[in-house]
Amino acid sequence: MVVPEDVRTALAAHAQDESPNEACGLVVTKNGVAERYVPGRNAAASPYRFELDVPPETWFLEDDGYELAVFHSHLSSPPHPSRTDVENVGLWDGRPYLIYTVRTGELAGWRISSGAIEPLALSLRNPGSR
Protein backbone atom coordinates (compact mmCIF):
# COMPACT_ATOMS: atom_id res chain seq x y z
CA MET A 1 0.00 0.00 0.00
CA VAL A 2 1.28 3.45 -0.90
CA VAL A 3 0.73 6.08 1.80
CA PRO A 4 1.42 9.55 0.36
CA GLU A 5 2.93 12.28 2.49
CA ASP A 6 -0.33 14.25 2.86
CA VAL A 7 -2.11 11.17 4.26
CA ARG A 8 0.81 10.40 6.62
CA THR A 9 0.73 14.01 7.80
CA ALA A 10 -3.01 13.77 8.53
CA LEU A 11 -2.52 10.52 10.48
CA ALA A 12 0.31 12.00 12.54
CA ALA A 13 -1.57 15.24 13.25
CA HIS A 14 -4.66 13.39 14.44
CA ALA A 15 -2.55 11.11 16.65
CA GLN A 16 -0.82 14.14 18.21
CA ASP A 17 -4.15 15.94 18.73
CA GLU A 18 -5.73 12.96 20.51
CA SER A 19 -2.76 12.24 22.79
CA PRO A 20 -2.74 10.96 25.52
CA ASN A 21 -5.54 8.77 24.11
CA GLU A 22 -5.26 6.58 21.04
CA ALA A 23 -6.50 8.21 17.85
CA CYS A 24 -8.41 6.18 15.29
CA GLY A 25 -9.98 6.56 11.87
CA LEU A 26 -10.19 5.11 8.39
CA VAL A 27 -7.74 5.37 5.52
CA VAL A 28 -9.57 5.37 2.19
CA THR A 29 -7.63 3.51 -0.50
CA LYS A 30 -8.09 2.70 -4.15
CA ASN A 31 -5.84 0.43 -6.20
CA GLY A 32 -3.40 0.14 -3.32
CA VAL A 33 -2.96 3.90 -2.82
CA ALA A 34 -4.21 5.75 0.27
CA GLU A 35 -6.27 8.66 -1.07
CA ARG A 36 -7.36 10.28 2.18
CA TYR A 37 -7.80 9.90 5.91
CA VAL A 38 -11.16 10.13 7.65
CA PRO A 39 -10.52 10.94 11.33
CA GLY A 40 -12.69 9.06 13.75
CA ARG A 41 -13.52 9.44 17.38
CA ASN A 42 -12.17 7.01 19.92
CA ALA A 43 -15.38 6.21 21.78
CA ALA A 44 -13.28 4.43 24.43
CA ALA A 45 -11.31 7.65 25.12
CA SER A 46 -8.40 5.46 26.23
CA PRO A 47 -4.62 5.45 25.85
CA TYR A 48 -4.70 1.61 25.68
CA ARG A 49 -7.48 0.72 23.23
CA PHE A 50 -9.80 2.24 20.70
CA GLU A 51 -13.43 1.96 19.64
CA LEU A 52 -13.79 3.46 16.19
CA ASP A 53 -16.64 5.92 15.62
CA VAL A 54 -16.76 7.50 12.14
CA PRO A 55 -19.50 9.26 10.18
CA PRO A 56 -21.90 6.56 8.89
CA GLU A 57 -21.54 7.65 5.26
CA THR A 58 -17.87 6.62 5.38
CA TRP A 59 -18.85 2.93 5.33
CA PHE A 60 -20.59 3.36 1.96
CA LEU A 61 -17.30 4.27 0.24
CA GLU A 62 -16.73 0.54 -0.24
CA ASP A 63 -19.79 0.50 -2.53
CA ASP A 64 -17.90 2.98 -4.75
CA GLY A 65 -14.87 0.70 -5.11
CA TYR A 66 -12.75 2.00 -2.25
CA GLU A 67 -11.10 -0.18 0.36
CA LEU A 68 -11.12 0.98 3.96
CA ALA A 69 -8.12 0.44 6.21
CA VAL A 70 -8.44 0.94 9.94
CA PHE A 71 -5.91 3.25 11.60
CA HIS A 72 -5.02 3.86 15.21
CA SER A 73 -2.14 5.23 17.18
CA HIS A 74 0.04 3.97 19.98
CA LEU A 75 1.55 6.55 22.29
CA SER A 76 4.96 4.98 22.81
CA SER A 77 4.80 1.26 22.07
CA PRO A 78 6.00 0.06 18.66
CA PRO A 79 3.53 0.19 15.76
CA HIS A 80 2.79 -3.52 16.08
CA PRO A 81 -0.65 -4.95 16.91
CA SER A 82 -1.06 -5.49 20.64
CA ARG A 83 -2.87 -8.42 22.18
CA THR A 84 -5.86 -6.09 22.64
CA ASP A 85 -5.73 -5.20 18.92
CA VAL A 86 -5.74 -8.88 17.94
CA GLU A 87 -8.51 -9.81 20.37
CA ASN A 88 -10.71 -6.91 19.26
CA VAL A 89 -10.02 -7.01 15.50
CA GLY A 90 -13.70 -7.73 14.76
CA LEU A 91 -14.77 -6.64 11.29
CA TRP A 92 -11.17 -5.67 10.46
CA ASP A 93 -10.15 -9.33 10.33
CA GLY A 94 -8.02 -9.73 7.18
CA ARG A 95 -8.21 -6.07 6.20
CA PRO A 96 -5.42 -3.47 6.15
CA TYR A 97 -4.60 -2.31 9.67
CA LEU A 98 -2.29 0.71 10.13
CA ILE A 99 -0.63 1.74 13.38
CA TYR A 100 1.31 4.94 14.05
CA THR A 101 3.58 5.44 17.07
CA VAL A 102 3.41 9.02 18.37
CA ARG A 103 6.76 8.88 20.20
CA THR A 104 8.80 7.77 17.17
CA GLY A 105 6.66 8.83 14.20
CA GLU A 106 6.83 5.28 12.80
CA LEU A 107 3.94 3.97 10.69
CA ALA A 108 3.45 0.25 10.00
CA GLY A 109 0.85 -1.85 8.24
CA TRP A 110 -0.55 -5.25 9.13
CA ARG A 111 -3.25 -7.78 8.40
CA ILE A 112 -4.71 -9.63 11.35
CA SER A 113 -6.56 -12.76 10.35
CA SER A 114 -7.86 -15.45 12.70
CA GLY A 115 -5.37 -14.32 15.36
CA ALA A 116 -2.36 -14.38 13.00
CA ILE A 117 -0.49 -11.13 12.37
CA GLU A 118 1.14 -10.55 8.98
CA PRO A 119 3.10 -7.47 7.89
CA LEU A 120 1.55 -5.32 5.18
CA ALA A 121 4.14 -3.63 2.97
CA LEU A 122 3.84 0.15 3.05
CA SER A 123 5.49 2.46 0.59
CA LEU A 124 5.93 5.87 2.14
CA ARG A 125 6.77 7.68 -1.07
CA ASN A 126 4.31 9.49 -3.23
CA PRO A 127 2.82 7.66 -6.22
CA GLY A 128 4.70 8.49 -9.38
CA SER A 129 7.79 9.70 -7.51
CA ARG A 130 11.15 8.02 -8.02
Residue pairs with C-beta under 8 A, 6 or more apart in sequence:
1 29
1 32
1 33
1 34
1 69
1 96
1 109
1 120
1 121
1 122
1 123
2 32
2 33
2 34
2 122
2 123
2 125
2 126
2 127
3 27
3 34
3 98
3 107
3 122
3 123
3 124
4 33
4 34
4 126
4 127
5 124
5 126
7 27
7 34
7 35
7 36
7 37
8 107
8 124
10 36
10 37
10 39
11 25
11 27
11 37
11 71
11 73
11 98
11 100
11 107
12 100
12 105
14 23
14 25
14 37
14 39
14 73
15 23
15 73
15 100
15 102
16 102
17 23
18 42
18 73
19 73
19 75
19 102
20 47
20 75
21 42
21 44
21 45
21 46
21 47
22 42
22 44
22 46
22 47
22 48
22 49
22 50
22 72
22 73
22 74
22 75
23 39
23 40
23 42
23 50
23 71
23 72
23 73
23 100
24 40
24 41
24 42
24 50
24 51
24 52
24 70
24 71
24 72
24 73
25 37
25 38
25 39
25 40
25 52
25 54
25 71
25 72
26 37
26 38
26 40
26 52
26 54
26 58
26 68
26 69
26 70
26 71
27 34
27 36
27 37
27 38
27 68
27 69
27 70
27 71
27 96
27 98
28 34
28 35
28 36
28 37
28 38
28 58
28 61
28 66
28 67
28 68
29 35
29 66
29 67
29 68
29 69
29 96
30 65
30 66
30 67
33 127
34 69
35 66
37 71
38 54
38 55
38 58
39 54
40 52
40 53
40 54
41 53
41 54
42 50
42 51
42 52
42 53
42 72
43 51
43 52
43 53
44 50
44 51
47 75
48 84
49 84
49 88
50 72
52 70
52 72
58 68
59 68
61 68
62 68
67 95
67 96
68 95
69 95
69 96
69 97
69 98
69 109
70 92
70 95
70 96
70 97
70 98
71 98
71 99
71 100
72 85
72 98
72 99
72 100
73 99
73 100
73 101
73 102
74 82
74 99
74 100
74 101
74 102
75 101
75 102
75 103
76 101
76 102
76 103
77 101
78 101
78 104
78 106
78 108
79 99
79 100
79 101
79 106
79 107
79 108
80 99
80 108
80 110
80 117
81 97
81 99
81 110
81 112
81 117
85 97
85 99
85 112
86 112
86 115
86 117
89 97
89 112
92 112
93 112
93 113
93 114
94 111
94 112
94 113
95 111
96 109
96 110
96 111
96 120
97 109
97 110
97 111
97 112
97 120
98 107
98 108
98 109
98 110
98 120
98 122
99 107
99 108
99 109
99 110
100 106
100 107
101 107
107 122
107 124
108 119
108 120
108 122
109 119
109 120
109 121
109 122
110 117
110 118
110 119
110 120
111 117
111 118
111 120
112 118
